[in-house]
Every structure is written in structure tokens, then in C-alpha cells.
Amino acid sequence: MVSILATQVFSIVGFIVGLVAVIILFGIIKRTKGAVRDGFIFVFVGIGAFVVFEAVKVLEVFLVLPQTIAADMFAVAFVVFLVIGMWKLKTLIRGLSDFGQAFVITSKDKYEDKLVSLVKDVRGICYVTLEEPYKNIINMLDLYRVDTSTMQFIDATGAKCEAENCIEVKNNPEDIKNTLERVLKEKNLSCVVVDNISAIKNIETFEIPLFVQNTASLIKANEAQGFFIGKMEKLGKQTINDITMLVDKVIGEG
């Protein structure tokens, strides 16, 4: 009798905890994209199978359902999907670790989706904007419900920031790098987004890879990860190939 009671309590508690986890994961999935979303979807399905497993066990204990292998099947599904989901998330995290510097290649049509997938739900970002003014970036990210309150912006477009979390700087390599280095040393930031490298001024196109290399070294030295966004329409094939040789990872297609 004591064993049956313990089983009932365990199954009911497991069902409630699993149900709460499903609700939380559903909220996370709605706010993520790309590989992160895929990983959480597998975890979501796994936890869902766990909830069904516990529900079946409760019904079996209270003799509402006859004992079958149905519960065991959902238990197996729970383990399988949970392992796949955690593996996908681990692979993603490992790919972004060790302060890797990434070259993000995109097109004008896919630019916003690519940018949002990089910055959504990431804290400690230093956003260097070279083409679109700070206000335009803020307005665009707001449409995607991206929290920009924790971001530090460096605006090199020539526009006025008029915000506490934004620093105006001239659009040239030295001023940008000096300001970025100062910000990284003063603030606890783990990620730098440079948007986008084709909008850097006062240098020739063939000098862009050198700018990326020097800036990436600066970011890495300050124990942060860098994402250098480049639009295919504005970068030549040779420039893309040269930058690809200088970074740790390439995201997108050239």
C-alpha cells in the first residue's frame, strides 16, 4: 500500500513539473530561431512525452487504464528526444564557444532574419553599427521584440545617438577599434556585432579583410565573441574569400 501511494505521488508530481516545463519551453521556442529553436523543439517533444508518460502512469495506478506498454513507449520517446535536443544545443554552444570570431554572410532580403537570430535572447552585446543609424536599428529590433536595453551601441554612421547606451564615433578603422577596445575593457560584454563591414569608410575594398582581422584579434583579446556581418551584394567574391580565411567560422553562404 505504501509503495502504491509513493508511486501515485511521484507520478502526479512528475506530471505537474513536466507540464510546467512544457509551458516554459513553448515560450522559449516562440522567442528563438535557427539551431537554438531546433534544439529546444526536440527537448520540448521529449518533455511532452514525459508528461504523457506520467499521465498514463497515474491513470494506470488509479485503475482508470489497464496496464500496458504504452507508458514504457512514451518513456523511451522522452529519453530519445531529450538526448537529441541536448546534443543539438551542446553542439551549438560548442560552436560558439572559445571566443570564436564569425563572418556572417547574408543578402539584403535575409539580413533582418539573420541579424535577429544572432542577437535575440543574447545579453552583453556591443553593437557596432556602420550603415544604419542607432535609431533605425533600435526600431527594427523592437519589431522583433528584441530587448536592446542591455546592449551597448557604437554608432559610426554620423547620426546623433542621443541615448545613454550609445556612443558616437567617426567611421574609420582606428576610431572604431579604439572606441570598441575601451568599451570592452570598461563593460562586461561577451559579444560584439559589427554591422556591416561593407559600410566601413576611409579604406579600400581590399583593406576590409585586414580591418576584420585586426578587429577580430581585439575582440578575442578581450575574451568576447565577434560577428562580422557582410552583405553579398556589396562585397566582391575575392573579399569574401579573403575574410573567410581569417575567421574561425563562416555563417551563411557566399
Phi, psi and omega in degrees: 000317179296320179296319179294317180298317179298320179296318179298312181298314181299316181294319180294314178297317179299320179297315181295313180299316179297320180296318177297318179298321178298316180297317180295315180296324178298319177295322178294316181299321180296337186252008180235163179221171173066217185295326178297316179299316181300316180298315181291331178296317178296318177297320179300313180296320179298314178295324176299318177296324178296319179298315179296320178303312181293323178297317179296319180297319179298315180295326178290317181298320180273010175062024175283325176240146175288152180290124180224186178271004183302315181298318179297323179295318178291329177295318177296317179298321178302311182296314183298308182292325178295318179296316180298315180298314180294325178295318179296318179293321179295318179298318180296312181297319179296323179291336181259000185273185179059029176056037180296145179254125188243142174258116184258109182263127181216173175249170179299323182291326184258003185303309185297315180299319180295317180296313181298321179296334180280319190259345184294131178064021176248129180255159178076042182260135168255115185255112178262110181256124184251342186244305181266132178303157180311312183298322179295318179295316179300313181297320180293315180293328177299325179297331180263011179059039176269128180283113181259002184293333181265359181275147171253124182256143170239111185260113180249026183268348182095356179273163179275132180281301183057047178210147183293330183263025180224136178241129178274139181212153178289147182274078171211152188307314185294313180297320180296313182294319180297316179294317179299316180298317179297316181297316181295327179283328183275330186242154179273081183245139185248353185214139178235129176246120177255113189231111345238162191292337180286350182261005177290135185252173177064022172218157177280161181302321182290349179268351181300316178303323179293321177298316179297315181298312181293319180292321178297320179296320178297315181295316181295323179296335179262018174056047177230164178257140182245141174236117180255109182275134178224130179270128185301324184295338184250358180242132178286162182301320181295319179296317178299316179297319180295318180292322179303326181287344189257348184253170181278332187208145176243129178246123183104186182237138179262000000 
